[in-house]
Amino acid sequence: MGSAHVEQLAGRKDVRVAWVCDVDKERLAKAAGKVESITGTAPQTAGDMRRVFDDPQVEAVFIATPDHWHAPASILALDAGKHVYVEKPCCHNVREG
């Protein structure tokens, strides 16, 4: 889903995709290339989501990680003051939720 989000968001006039983050270097390069091909501008890239959350210019993030990372990533982003869109399920298990 992350690739679909990247493509859809990059095509919007009211959105600037400033960062793309993925631990898989090949997926990261592909997503960054997709953003650049659509917008003409290369986004910053990171293998660690905390780098994105540390950027004060980032207002919102999309969390499209594997399910077991949905809650931890969302909590880190919210703690950093970001608006969060998270794929379902929002958590891995009931206790975590």
N, C-alpha and C positions, 0 to 999 in steps of 0.2 A: 504493500500500500504506500510505502514511503515514496517510491518512484512516481506513482500516480499523483500523489500530493505535490511533489516537486514540479511536475509538468503543469498541473492545473494552477498552482499558485504563481509560477513564473509567467504564465500567460495573462495574469490579471494586471490591469493598469494601476490599481490601488494597493498593490503589494510589491515590496522589494525583498527578494530572497537574498539576504545578506550572508547567510551561512548555510552550509550543508554538512551534516555530521553523520559518520558511519564508521564503525570499527573495521569494516571490510574495505580495504584500500581500493579494490576494483570497483565496488559499488559506489564508493565515495567519488572516485574519478568520473564514473559514468554519470552520476547525479549532477556533479558540478559542471560537466560538459553539457548536459541537457539544459541547465539554467543558462549557461553562457550562450548556447545556440538559440535559445528563445529570446533572451533579453539583450544579448550583446555585451554583457558584463559578467565576469567570472565571480562567483561568490567566494567568500573565505571558506576554508575547509578545516575540519577537525575530526579526530578519531575519538575524542573525549568530550562528551556533551557539556561538561563543566566549563570548558572554554567558551562555548556559546552563551551559557547562562551568565558568565562573568562580564559579557559585553553590555555596557549600560545602554547602548543604542538599540539593542534587541528588545522589542516590545512584546512579542508573542512567539510561541514555539509550537510546532506540531510534534507530538510524540507518536512515532510509528515503530517502536522497538518490539522485540519479542514480548509476549504477555508478561513474563516474570519481571520485566523492567518497567512496565507501565507506571505503577505506583511510585517506585523510587525516583524515576526520572521526573515525574510530575511534581513530586514533593520538592525535589531539588530546584526545579524551575520556579515553582510558586514561592519558595523561600528566597529566590533571587528576584522576586517581584515581577515575574513574567506572566502574561496571559497564556493559558495552556489549552490546547486541543489535544485530547488523548484518544487513541484508538480504543475500541472496546475489546475485551473487558477492561475496565479501569484499574483492575487489580488482578492478581494471580489467584487469590483465594479469599474466603470470607474473613478470616482473621486479619489479613493484610488490609482489606477494605475498611 
